[in-house]
Amino acid sequence: MTANNHADHDDSVIMLDTHVAVPLCCDLDMLEDWLLHCSADTLDELGNFAYRATNNPQFGVTELITALGRYGVVLRRLLAAQRAQQR
């Protein structure tokens, strides 16, 4: 199992109200940005805390940062598409 294994997910739809989705998008962006700019020691500490059961905690942190960015992009696109439909 990798640190970011989503093999067990299904294709169910989760509905979010805009008043939840917008702040969530901002939080994803802020967390990704913080992780991209924090010190190597902080990233090592996160890796050792969150991914200590894996063989490569640094890879887990890299995957986390990538996933945060990807989810933020997807959420922003969905919000933009929703706004465009409402016009």
Backbone as CSV, one residue per row, in Angstrom:
resi,resn,N_x,N_y,N_z,CA_x,CA_y,CA_z,C_x,C_y,C_z
1,MET,0.838,-1.186,0.000,0.000,0.000,0.000,0.877,1.241,0.000
2,THR,0.584,2.169,-0.879,1.330,3.414,-0.901,0.712,4.399,0.081
3,ALA,1.424,5.490,0.301,0.957,6.481,1.256,-0.329,7.159,0.792
4,ASN,-0.599,7.130,-0.490,-1.763,7.833,-1.020,-2.587,6.871,-1.872
5,ASN,-2.959,5.734,-1.321,-3.657,4.701,-2.063,-5.158,4.962,-2.022
6,HIS,-5.744,5.163,-3.197,-7.177,5.388,-3.282,-7.861,4.242,-4.021
7,ALA,-7.247,3.080,-4.028,-7.774,1.946,-4.780,-9.099,1.456,-4.214
8,ASP,-9.368,1.748,-2.957,-10.585,1.233,-2.335,-11.754,2.215,-2.427
9,HIS,-11.621,3.303,-3.188,-12.718,4.266,-3.302,-13.740,3.793,-4.325
10,ASP,-14.931,4.340,-4.214,-15.926,4.075,-5.239,-16.240,5.384,-5.952
11,ASP,-17.168,5.360,-6.851,-17.483,6.552,-7.638,-18.705,7.282,-7.098
12,SER,-18.969,7.161,-5.809,-20.097,7.860,-5.204,-19.882,9.363,-5.296
13,VAL,-20.969,10.078,-5.354,-20.923,11.528,-5.423,-21.150,12.090,-4.033
14,ILE,-20.337,13.057,-3.681,-20.506,13.761,-2.414,-20.881,15.190,-2.761
15,MET,-21.977,15.639,-2.219,-22.459,16.991,-2.499,-21.962,17.937,-1.413
16,LEU,-21.446,19.085,-1.837,-21.020,20.127,-0.909,-21.745,21.415,-1.261
17,ASP,-22.281,22.069,-0.262,-22.833,23.395,-0.487,-21.686,24.337,-0.800
18,THR,-21.974,25.360,-1.575,-20.948,26.326,-1.949,-20.315,26.973,-0.729
19,HIS,-21.113,27.229,0.298,-20.554,27.871,1.498,-19.586,26.959,2.245
20,VAL,-19.556,25.689,1.903,-18.564,24.752,2.449,-17.422,24.561,1.455
21,ALA,-17.757,24.461,0.178,-16.756,24.168,-0.850,-15.757,25.302,-1.036
22,VAL,-16.229,26.548,-0.986,-15.324,27.680,-1.203,-14.259,27.758,-0.110
23,PRO,-14.648,27.727,1.180,-13.597,27.747,2.210,-12.694,26.505,2.166
24,LEU,-13.256,25.362,1.808,-12.449,24.155,1.690,-11.390,24.327,0.612
25,CYS,-11.770,24.905,-0.503,-10.826,25.170,-1.590,-9.712,26.096,-1.106
26,CYS,-10.079,27.136,-0.392,-9.080,28.066,0.155,-8.157,27.362,1.145
27,ASP,-8.719,26.501,1.979,-7.910,25.768,2.952,-6.940,24.810,2.269
28,LEU,-7.398,24.122,1.231,-6.513,23.234,0.479,-5.350,24.013,-0.121
29,ASP,-5.665,25.157,-0.728,-4.622,25.998,-1.326,-3.627,26.487,-0.276
30,MET,-4.138,26.940,0.861,-3.275,27.471,1.909,-2.364,26.378,2.475
31,LEU,-2.921,25.202,2.718,-2.121,24.107,3.257,-1.059,23.654,2.258
32,GLU,-1.436,23.531,1.000,-0.452,23.163,-0.022,0.664,24.202,-0.088
33,ASP,0.294,25.472,-0.114,1.280,26.540,-0.190,2.207,26.524,1.014
34,TRP,1.641,26.324,2.199,2.460,26.281,3.416,3.449,25.121,3.353
35,LEU,2.963,23.955,2.936,3.846,22.792,2.854,4.943,22.994,1.808
36,LEU,4.626,23.683,0.729,5.636,23.945,-0.297,6.714,24.912,0.176
37,HIS,6.411,25.712,1.185,7.351,26.732,1.645,7.906,26.482,3.044
38,CYS,7.504,25.422,3.699,8.016,25.180,5.048,9.400,24.517,4.984
39,SER,10.037,24.444,6.113,11.414,23.935,6.169,11.467,22.420,5.938
40,ALA,12.625,21.963,5.546,12.847,20.527,5.360,12.649,19.774,6.668
41,ASP,13.028,20.397,7.786,12.830,19.755,9.089,11.354,19.537,9.378
42,THR,10.532,20.516,9.032,9.091,20.388,9.249,8.522,19.273,8.381
43,LEU,8.954,19.210,7.127,8.487,18.142,6.240,8.932,16.769,6.743
44,ASP,10.160,16.690,7.248,10.642,15.427,7.824,9.804,15.024,9.030
45,GLU,9.481,16.000,9.873,8.662,15.712,11.054,7.272,15.225,10.640
46,LEU,6.673,15.876,9.650,5.370,15.437,9.140,5.464,14.030,8.577
47,GLY,6.489,13.773,7.777,6.658,12.443,7.204,6.807,11.372,8.262
48,ASN,7.608,11.646,9.277,7.808,10.668,10.344,6.550,10.469,11.176
49,PHE,5.732,11.501,11.277,4.481,11.382,12.032,3.408,10.660,11.221
50,ALA,3.170,11.127,10.016,2.033,10.642,9.239,2.319,9.377,8.436
51,TYR,3.567,9.163,8.068,3.891,8.054,7.163,4.977,7.144,7.721
52,ARG,5.098,7.078,9.039,6.160,6.277,9.657,6.012,4.787,9.368
53,ALA,4.798,4.350,9.049,4.579,2.927,8.767,4.991,2.552,7.344
54,THR,5.348,3.528,6.539,5.768,3.244,5.162,7.286,3.178,5.098
55,ASN,7.788,2.707,3.987,9.238,2.629,3.798,9.849,3.964,3.421
56,ASN,9.010,4.925,2.994,9.535,6.181,2.496,8.637,7.342,2.930
57,PRO,8.802,7.839,4.168,7.952,8.927,4.648,8.032,10.185,3.784
58,GLN,9.197,10.468,3.209,9.322,11.663,2.371,8.445,11.554,1.126
59,PHE,8.339,10.355,0.573,7.463,10.147,-0.571,6.013,10.402,-0.174
60,GLY,5.633,9.964,1.012,4.277,10.211,1.507,3.961,11.688,1.584
61,VAL,4.912,12.474,2.072,4.716,13.924,2.161,4.606,14.526,0.762
62,THR,5.442,14.095,-0.149,5.373,14.580,-1.525,4.019,14.260,-2.142
63,GLU,3.536,13.055,-1.932,2.233,12.657,-2.439,1.112,13.473,-1.806
64,LEU,1.232,13.776,-0.518,0.242,14.603,0.169,0.171,15.992,-0.461
65,ILE,1.319,16.607,-0.665,1.356,17.941,-1.260,0.767,17.912,-2.671
66,THR,1.112,16.902,-3.436,0.571,16.754,-4.790,-0.944,16.587,-4.757
67,ALA,-1.426,15.761,-3.850,-2.870,15.530,-3.742,-3.609,16.798,-3.331
68,LEU,-3.063,17.551,-2.386,-3.701,18.805,-1.982,-3.830,19.755,-3.166
69,GLY,-2.781,19.856,-3.961,-2.828,20.711,-5.142,-3.840,20.224,-6.155
70,ARG,-3.847,18.931,-6.396,-4.773,18.345,-7.374,-6.221,18.528,-6.927
71,TYR,-6.504,18.271,-5.661,-7.879,18.417,-5.166,-8.320,19.875,-5.194
72,GLY,-7.403,20.784,-4.913,-7.726,22.199,-4.994,-8.088,22.612,-6.406
73,VAL,-7.324,22.133,-7.383,-7.596,22.444,-8.789,-8.959,21.889,-9.202
74,VAL,-9.215,20.653,-8.852,-10.496,20.025,-9.214,-11.655,20.794,-8.593
75,LEU,-11.529,21.140,-7.335,-12.601,21.854,-6.655,-12.816,23.240,-7.259
76,ARG,-11.736,23.945,-7.567,-11.868,25.263,-8.216,-12.570,25.146,-9.570
77,ARG,-12.219,24.123,-10.338,-12.865,23.929,-11.650,-14.356,23.636,-11.489
78,LEU,-14.693,22.803,-10.527,-16.106,22.492,-10.294,-16.879,23.723,-9.849
79,LEU,-16.267,24.525,-8.990,-16.928,25.750,-8.545,-17.106,26.727,-9.706
80,ALA,-16.110,26.843,-10.565,-16.216,27.724,-11.733,-17.298,27.236,-12.691
81,ALA,-17.380,25.929,-12.894,-18.405,25.377,-13.780,-19.799,25.618,-13.198
82,GLN,-19.916,25.493,-11.904,-21.204,25.744,-11.254,-21.609,27.205,-11.418
83,ARG,-20.665,28.113,-11.227,-20.965,29.543,-11.394,-21.374,29.845,-12.833
84,ALA,-20.709,29.209,-13.793,-21.021,29.439,-15.203,-22.433,28.932,-15.543
85,GLN,-22.841,27.826,-14.947,-24.178,27.283,-15.193,-25.264,28.169,-14.602
86,GLN,-24.945,28.859,-13.512,-25.931,29.697,-12.841,-26.190,30.996,-13.581
87,ARG,-25.351,31.312,-14.546,-25.512,32.581,-15.299,-26.506,32.447,-16.401
